[in-house]
Amino acid sequence: MWKFFFGGYASGERICATPSQCANKIGIYAQISSVYLDSALAHPLRNTQAMARTVRHAFFAAIALVAFAPGCTSGASPTLPIPPPLAAAEAPEAGFTTIRGTGAIGGALVVAYNETLETGVIEPAADDGSFELRLEARGGDAITVWQQVGTDSSGLLSLVVPER
């Protein structure tokens, strides 16, 4: 910038005749540049370096949040999955089978679904984890049993209704 002004020529035109005129012009340009820089720093979007720095900081903050947030959960160990209840189906009588079982969590909802007939039943387990479900079925039907505690579901237990 200094060289440009003291060179005395810009695009073939003389900018200033004497060094004092150039000094005055440099002072004016320096003041204008200072005002522009001050306003650009006050508004980061006008200053590409400040904007790039802001975007870079936001990017690294997002990476840090994604990387370290999973470790900031309330429990130190992961939640264990709910096991499926133990159950057995009896041979059907009058078009219904009885499914008896244990191992459910007390008060959990135990679900039995007949895959063949596409019907099901839901009942709460007793406090000791036992349950008894009556479900429409025929011999050979595929039954799926699981338990639900709040929003957590157990694994699935597959049963086949025995023939009479």
C-alpha positions in Angstrom: 0.0 0.0 0.0 2.8 2.5 0.9 4.7 1.6 -2.2 1.6 2.1 -4.3 1.0 5.6 -3.1 4.7 6.7 -3.0 5.1 5.3 -6.5 3.1 8.3 -7.6 1.3 6.5 -10.4 -1.8 4.4 -10.6 -2.9 3.2 -14.0 -0.7 5.9 -15.6 -2.1 8.8 -13.5 -0.2 10.7 -10.9 -1.7 10.4 -7.5 0.3 13.1 -5.6 2.9 15.6 -6.6 4.8 15.8 -3.4 5.6 13.4 -0.5 3.5 15.6 1.9 0.5 15.3 -0.4 1.0 11.5 -0.4 1.4 11.5 3.4 -1.9 13.4 3.7 -3.6 10.9 1.4 -2.1 8.0 3.2 -3.4 9.3 6.5 -6.9 9.7 5.0 -6.7 6.2 3.6 -5.4 4.8 6.9 -8.3 6.5 8.7 -10.8 5.1 6.3 -9.2 1.6 6.5 -9.2 1.8 10.3 -12.9 2.7 10.3 -13.7 -0.1 7.9 -11.7 -2.7 9.9 -13.4 -1.6 13.1 -16.8 -2.0 11.6 -15.8 -5.3 9.9 -14.7 -6.7 13.3 -17.9 -5.5 14.9 -19.8 -7.4 12.2 -18.0 -10.8 11.5 -20.0 -11.4 8.4 -18.2 -8.5 6.7 -14.8 -9.8 7.5 -14.1 -13.1 5.8 -11.3 -14.1 8.2 -13.4 -13.5 11.2 -16.3 -15.3 9.6 -14.0 -18.3 8.7 -12.7 -18.3 12.3 -16.3 -18.3 13.6 -17.4 -21.1 11.3 -14.3 -23.1 12.2 -14.9 -22.6 15.9 -18.6 -23.6 15.5 -17.5 -26.7 13.5 -15.0 -27.9 16.2 -17.6 -27.2 18.9 -20.1 -29.4 17.1 -17.5 -32.2 16.6 -16.6 -32.0 20.3 -20.3 -32.1 21.3 -20.9 -35.2 19.1 -17.8 -36.9 20.3 -18.1 -36.3 24.0 -21.9 -36.0 24.6 -22.5 -39.8 24.6 -20.1 -40.2 27.5 -22.0 -37.6 29.6 -25.0 -39.7 30.3 -26.4 -40.1 33.8 -25.5 -43.8 34.1 -21.9 -45.0 33.7 -22.9 -48.4 32.3 -25.2 -49.2 29.4 -28.7 -50.5 30.1 -29.1 -54.3 29.8 -31.8 -55.6 27.5 -35.0 -57.1 29.1 -35.0 -60.8 28.7 -38.1 -62.5 27.2 -40.3 -64.3 29.7 -40.3 -68.1 29.9 -43.5 -69.6 28.5 -45.2 -72.7 27.2 -48.4 -73.1 25.1 -50.9 -75.8 25.9 -52.9 -77.7 23.3 -56.0 -75.7 22.2 -59.4 -76.4 23.7 -62.5 -74.9 22.1 -60.3 -72.8 19.7 -58.2 -71.2 22.5 -54.7 -72.0 23.9 -53.5 -71.1 27.3 -50.0 -69.7 27.6 -48.5 -70.0 31.0 -45.1 -68.6 32.0 -42.7 -67.1 34.6 -39.7 -64.9 34.5 -41.5 -61.7 33.5 -40.8 -58.5 35.4 -43.6 -57.9 38.0 -46.2 -55.6 36.6 -44.8 -55.8 33.0 -47.2 -56.1 30.1 -46.9 -59.6 28.6 -47.9 -59.9 25.0 -48.8 -63.0 23.0 -49.3 -62.7 19.3 -50.6 -65.5 17.0 -48.6 -65.0 13.8 -50.9 -67.4 11.9 -54.3 -65.8 12.8 -52.9 -62.3 13.4 -54.5 -61.9 16.8 -53.0 -61.2 20.1 -53.6 -60.6 23.8 -51.9 -58.3 26.4 -52.0 -58.9 30.2 -49.9 -57.6 33.1 -47.6 -60.1 34.9 -48.2 -60.8 38.5 -45.8 -59.4 41.1 -43.9 -62.7 41.2 -43.4 -62.5 37.3 -45.9 -65.3 36.5 -48.6 -64.9 33.9 -51.4 -66.7 32.2 -52.7 -65.7 28.8 -55.6 -67.2 26.8 -55.3 -66.7 23.1 -57.3 -67.9 20.0 -55.2 -70.6 18.3 -55.2 -73.9 16.5 -52.6 -76.7 16.7 -49.4 -75.8 14.8 -49.9 -72.0 15.0 -46.8 -69.8 15.6 -47.0 -67.7 18.7 -44.6 -64.9 19.7 -44.4 -63.9 23.3 -42.6 -60.8 24.8 -42.8 -58.4 27.7 -43.0 -54.6 27.7 -41.8 -52.4 30.6 -42.5 -48.7 30.0 -41.1 -48.1 26.5 -38.6 -51.0 26.6 -39.5 -54.3 25.0 -37.8 -57.7 25.7 -36.6 -60.1 23.1 -39.1 -62.4 21.4 -39.9 -65.9 22.4 -41.3 -68.1 19.6 -43.7 -71.0 20.4 -45.6 -73.5 18.4 -49.1 -74.5 19.7 -49.0 -78.3 20.1 -51.5 -80.5 18.3 -54.3 -82.1 20.3 
